């Protein structure tokens, strides 16, 4: 995965959507601050953040997601029972038509998108409820321009 998702440069600015009055977003910004994606582990998240784990997906901005996505996916693969609905949040984000998703897709390479697509297919293919989201996510991952 390190060959697909570069470890450096680590984002040095804001990687969480701004909402100054939301303490969860402030804690998430601190959680991400300066840490390489390959060192962002579930253990680190649990020790430093008490909010729902899917908020790592929901509150991250496109830059943060583009960088930390491999860590979030790895957490879902390694510990599905502890990551709650984080995999579902990743799926729904890619299925959604939004400015954030458009920006994220533009930041990912074709190879990175293929990796995300393979992860989503393995997680959700054949699950009736999630099929509609998977179809939308797959179409977006395949159609959107890359960097």
N, C-alpha and C positions, 0 to 999 in steps of 0.2 A: 504494500500500500504506500510505503514511503516513496517509491519510484513514481507513483501517480500523483501524490499530493505532497508538494515540497514542504519541508519543515520550516524553512526560512524564506522570506522574512516573516517574522511574527508580527501580526498587526499591532501597531503602537497606539492607535487612536481608539475611538469608541467602537465597540463591536456589538453593543446592545442598543436596541431602539431607545431613543431618549424619552424619558418620562420622569422628570426630576422629583416628583412626589411619590414615586413607587419604590419603596425600599428593596423589593425583590430585584428590580432591574439594577439598582445600585450594587447589590450583593453579587449579581451575576457579572457585572462589569469587573468587579474586584476579583471574582473567581477566574475570569479569563485573562486578566491583566498580566501580560508578559509571559504567559505559559505557552510552551510549544504544544501543538496539537498532539504529538506523540507522547506527551507527558500528562495530558488531561485524562485521568482515569476515573472510573466510577467511584473508586475509594476516595479520591481527591474531591469529587463533586459532593458526595455524601457527607464528608467531613466539613465542607465549607459552605454548603447551601442546603437550607431546610425546606425550600419550596418544592413544588412538583417538578420532577426531572424533565418533563416535556417542555418546561419553560425555557430550557436551554435552546430549543428550536424556535419556540414561539416568540421569544423576546430578542433573539440575536438578529442583527441586521445582515444584509447580504454579504458584506465583507467578512463579518464574523462567521457566518455559516459556510462561506466558501473555504475559509481556513480550517475551521473546527469540525466540519462535516465528517471527515474520516474518523475522528475520535468518537463522535456521537454514534456513527454506524457501528464501530467496533464495540462500543458499550452494548448496543442492542444485540449484536451477535453473541458476545461473550456472556451477557447476563440479562436475557430477555425478561426474566421474572422480576428483576430489580429495576428495570428501566421503564416500567409502567407502559404508558401509551406513547413513548418517544418515537418508536418506529412508525406508529400511525400518524404522529404529527409530521414526521418527515414526508410520508406519503402524501398527506393532505396538502402540505406546503407545495410540493412539486405539481400536484393536480390543480392547484388554485391559479386563477388568472389574477396576478397582483403585481404591482410595481416591484415589490421586494423579490418575488420569485423571478421576474424578468431580469432584474439586476444580478441575482444569483446565477441564473443560467448563463448570462453573458460572461460571468467570471470563471465558469468551469470549462475545462477543455473537453473535447469529444471523448477522450479516454476516461476522464473523471465521470462524465455523464453515463458512460457505458457501465462503469463500476456501480454507480448509484442505481442504475436501472436493474442490474443483475441482483443487487441487494433487495430492492423492492419486489422484484419478481419472486425471489426465493421466499421472502416473508409473506407475500399476500396472494400469489397466484392460486386460484382455486377456492378462495374464500369469497363466497357469494356477496357479502356486504361490501367488501373492499374492492371487488373487481371494477366497479365503475370509477373509483379513484385511480386504480392502477392503470386503466386504459387512458385516462386523462394525463396522468403523470408520464406515462410512456410516450405519448404523443408530444408532450412539451419537451421532454428530454431529447427526443430525436429531431424536433423541428427548430428549436431555438438556436440562433447564431452563437458561436463561441468566440472566445478570445483568440 
